[in-house]
């Protein structure tokens, strides 16, 4: 199978003609609108190709649901050799294809439809590396006999810190969107009796891929030891608030704070022993003024200490500010 990428961009190319956006202004190497030829014949989105030698290619349709539904052609004949996908649209479709066994470590997964949805070439490369996807220059000829590039392994532990509405939850989800299985751990209340909070919970649920499983629990330590798939914990701030409530620490009862600290100790120990990749979201509480209430200061102190302890046991720690990622080196 000879796969020629005449163009790899969206329908208007990159940069988009006349577009004043910053991503278009940053483009160093232009891309032509997507045009892919297999053995000299153009392939259209939604089409599958099977060569006489049995090689199989899928050009994933941009409006496909999530990789869980039917695709055109023989999707039940095992993994594809090549998958072309607009992964900037809905990366979870790739996770669905992996879950069905249609994309494996031997599948060449190549990005098409590249456009100004990626803020920069560097950010495009970072996202594609997370998802196990290649971006190739226009004019590339893909040799399907070559070994596929090894997909980088997820860090065992990732901790994303940030303020309110910083984009930390979206960044955490982005990192796991192309995984075949994810357990989303919601540590906050469901919103019963609070319409505004219930609406926030609903928006978060709708944003998550349909094939992710969701667990609403404060037993994060237990889940870290038993989860069958990568974990996304969102978030540690609501977990601390719930633990302080469960232990009666807000009222300052005898031994209440000690019980809450024991729960933090259990979480840190389980985090250290985590068997599956885990991405946790937490609030950065050290950038504002000193809270005016005793409860606010208690929350800040407990969560601040927990953040420090988890960061010391974490391979990948980053601060998210205004949607931008700032890695925090040791």
Secondary structure, DSSP 8 states (H G I E B T S, - for coil): -EEEEEE-B-TTTBTTTT---HHHHT-SS-B-B-EEEETTEEE-TT-EEE-TT--EEEE--TT--SSSS--SS-TTSS--SEEEE-TTT-THHHHHHHHTTSS-TTSEEEE-SB-TTSS-HHHHHHHHHHHT-B---TTEEEETTS---------SEEEEEE-TTSSHHHHHHHHHTT-S-EEEEE-S---TT-HHHHHHHHHHHHHS-TTSEEEE-S-HHHHHHH-SSEEEEE-HHHHHHHHHHHTTTTTT-TTHHHHHHHHHHHHHHHHHT--S-EEEEEE--SSS---SSHHHHHHHHHHHHHHHHHHHT-SEEEEEETTEEEE---
